[in-house]
Amino acid sequence: MKLGNLEKVNLREVWKHEALDFTQWLSKEDNISLLLDEVGVTAENIVAEDRAGNFNVDITADEIQTGKKIVIENQLEKTDHSHLGQLLTYASSFDACIIIWVVANVREEHKRAIEWFNEHMSDEISFFLVKTEVYKIGDSKPAVKFNVVVEPNSWSKIAKSRGVTDQKISETKINHINFWEGLKDYSSNTNTKLRITRTPRYQHWYDVSIGTSGVNISLTRNTREENVGSEIWIADSPSIFDKLLRNKEKVESIVGEQVHWHELETKKASRVRCIYPCDPDDNDRHEEYYKWLIDTSEKLIKAFYAVTKP
């Protein structure tokens, strides 16, 4: 069998203009999900060329689950001081907690600067430096690949904790990361279509994009209630939740186990959830939990699309 050669494509051949072409392309839901999957974030309320005083931010968004503001600054060239300054200005204007700099190439000085920010900022603020690459094989259409060059060092931030209470929290956070990293490794050796590719963070949940704006699968591990869970998280769409609830029997038939319905009246979000009673910290049973999480998530997604997009 003759194989094709992988060719790297100059970004300017794909996007001629940074703001008019690349920013507009990146802000589309299917495209920005490629970036956010690598970063480990799910987002909604995506806005291109958002206003920040007298300036326009390339892209802003809100993180699903936490509502934290995301600011994205992109450029089709090598990192420079001008864009770094813009990134910090926009982040402060929007009080952003997740700051993403998307570039063509990285200068070592700017790489060290982003690393320095992550080392010295609070746990609430995370900087990402991401390199954009485009490839094609022969006459194929070009394909984009986002590579995270710098990301928050959760381990070092956890190590800064002080006192008995903080130390306990740190241990829990480390267990979260270990669990989600294990899930990533496990899923890579299965045939699942779930995109479990995001960089884990020290949270009790792990979001998986399903290709619908404002809706995702949220995987959870709860040591206090002793369970792991998989749920359809609906950020702000009562109509979607109502449609699923009206088809409750169909959803539960497809899922094949008890489904918990949570319309969060005090919040915008709603959840369609399954839980698996267990001890999340029992390392010897993690593969059992991973299999349940993947299988149940796939059935929830199947039920979701069977009802909303038959």
N, C-alpha and C positions, 0 to 999 in steps of 0.2 A: 504494500500500500504506500503510495506516494503522499507525503504530508506537505502542507503548505508552510511557508516561512512567516513567522510573526514579525510584522513591521511596525515600528514606532512612527506615529504621525505627529507632525508639528501642530500644536494647538491652534495656531492661527489659520491653518488650512481648514479647520472645522468651524471655528468661530472667528470671524474677521474683527469684530468689535467687542470689547470687553463688556460694556454696559448694555449695548443694544442686542448683542447676540448671546454671549455666555451667561450673563446674569439672568436674562429672560428665559433661556433654556434651563438653567439650573433651578429656577424658582418653580418650574412645573413639578407636579406631585410625583410622577414616576421617576423623574430625574433626581430631585432632591432626596428621595428615599434611598438612592444609591449612596449618596454622601452620608446621610444620617445613619444608615445601616452600619457603615464602617466606624462612625464615631460612637455609636451606641446610644442614639437618642431617637425618640419618636416625637413628631411635631405636628401642630395644626396652626391655623391662622397665618399662613405663609404670605408674606407681602414683599414684593420686589420694589426697589427704589423707595423705601419708606423714608419719611422726613425726620431729620434730627436737627432741629433749629434751622440753620441756613444750608444744611447739607442733606444729601440723600444717602441713606444706608443701602448697600447692595440688596441684602435680604434680612428680614426679621421674621421671627416665628415664636410660638409658645410651645414649651415642652408639655406633651400630654402627661397626665398624672399630677405633675407638680405645678404647672402653669409658669415655670421659670422662663424668663425672656431669653431668646436665642438671637445672637447677632452674627451674621456671616459677611465677611469681607472677602471678595475674590479678585484675582488678577491673573492675567494670561502671561505674565512675565515672572522673572526671578524676584524674590522678596526684596523690598526696599524700605527705607525709613519712612517715606511718605505714606505708604499703605499701613505700616505699623502704627503710625500716629493716628491715621484715620480709624483704624480698628479700635484703639483705646478711646478715642473721642466718642465714637458711636456707642461703645460698650457703656461708657459713663452716662451718655445721654438717655439711654434706655434702661439703665440700671440692670444690665444683662448679667446673667449668671453663667451662661454658656456662650463662649466666644470662639468662633471658628474662622481661621484664616486659610483660604483655599488659593493655592499658588501653582505656578508651572515648575519652578525650581526654588531651592532653598539655599540661602546663604548661611554659613555656619554661625555668623554673629546673631542672626535673627532666630535661628534654632535655639541658641543658648538663651536668648532673651525670653522666648516663650517658656522654655524649661524653668527659667528663673521665676517667672510669674507663677507658675504652678507650684513651685517650691515655697513661695512666700505669701501667696494669697490664702484666704480662708478656704475651708472645705466647700463653701457655698459657690465658689467661683472656679470655673474650669476653662482652661485655654486648650485649643486644638490647632495644630498646624498640619495641613493636609496637602499632599501633592497630587495634582491631576495629570494623568497619563492617558493617551489614546493609542489604540493599536488596531491593526487590520491584518487580514490574511489574504494575500492576492488582491482580487477585486471586491472583496467583501466590504460591507458597510463598516465604518469605524466604530469601535467599542471603547467606552470610557472606563477607566479604573481609578478609583480614589485610594490613595495610600496614606495612612496616618503616620506622620513623621514624629510628632510630639503629642502626647496626651497627658492628662493629669496623672500624677503618681499617687494613686490611692494609698499604696502601702506606706509611703513616707508621711503622708498626711495623718494616717491612722497612728503612726508611731509617735506623733507629736502630742497625743492625748496625755493628760495628766490626772492623777487621782484614781481612787478605786472605781468610782462610777464610770469615769471616762474609759478606764482600762477595760471594764466589762463591755462597754459599747464597742470598743475597738475589736475585741475578740469576736463579737457578733458580726461586725462588719467584715472581718477577715473570713469568717465562715460563709457569709453571703458570697463573697468573691470566689472562694474555692468551689462552692456549689455550682455557680453559674459557669465558671471555667470548665468544670467537669461536664456540665451539660453541653457546652460547645463542642468539647472533644468527643463526647458520646454521639452527638447528632451528626458529626462529620463522617462517622463510620456507618451511618444508616442511609436509607433511601428516602428519608423525609424531604418533603418540599418546603418545610418551614425554614425561613431564613434566620437561623440562629447564628448570626455572624457578628452581632454587635459586641463591642467591648464591654464586659461586665463592669458595673459600678457597685460600691458597697451599699446596696439597697436590698430590701427584702423582695423586690419585684424585678422582673426582666421582661421588657416589652418586645414583641415580635410584630413587624409590619405585615398586614394582609392585603395591602394594595387599595384600601378604601380610606379616604380622608376622614380623620376624626374617629376612626375605629381601629383597634388593634387587639391582638391577643396579649394578655398580661399574665405571666407566670409568677407565682408567689411561693415563698417559703415562710412559714409562720411557726417559730419555735415556741411562742407563748401558747398558741392554740393547738400546737402539735399537728400540723398538716402542711401539705403542699397543694397548690391549686392552679387551675387554668381557667381563665375567664375571657369573655368578650367584653372589652372595655369600650364603652361608647361615650366619647368625651362630651358631646353637647348636641344630641339629636333624639328628643323624646319620640319622634315619629318612627325611628328605627327600632327603638326598644318596644314601642307599642305594637309594631308589626310582628316582631319576634314573639311577643307575649300572646298575641292573637293566634299565633301558630304554635303555641306551647307544646301541644301533643306531638306535632311533627318534629319540632326541635328535639324534644326528649327522646323520641323514637330513634332519631339518627344518632344522637349522642350515646344512648344505651345505658345511661345511669342517671342518678338523681341530679337535677339541675336546680340551682338556687337563683331566684330572680330578685334583683336589688335595684329598685328605682330610688335613687338617692334624692329625696325631696328637698333637702337642704343644700344640695349641690347640683351642678348642671349634668354631671356624669351619671351613668347607669351601668349595671354589670349583669352579665349572664354567666354564672359561675359553677364550676364543679370542684370538689375538694377530695383529697385523698388523706385520710387520717394516718399519721405516722410521726416518727421522730426525725425531723429534717437533719439533725446532727449525727444520725447513725450512718457513718461512712460506709459500712458494709452493705447497706441497702440502697445506696445512691443510684446504681444502675436500674434498680427496680423503679425508683421514683422517676428517673429520666424517661424510661420507657412509657410510664403512665402519662407523664406530662406531654410527651410528643404525640402519643396515640389520642389522648383526649383533646388536645389542641386541634389536631387534624379533623376530628369529628365535629368540634365546635365550628370550625371554619366551614366545613361542608354544610352544616345545618344553617349557618348564617347566609351563605349564598343560595341555598335551596329555597330560603324564604324571601330574601331581599332581591335576588337576581335569578329567578328560576329560568 
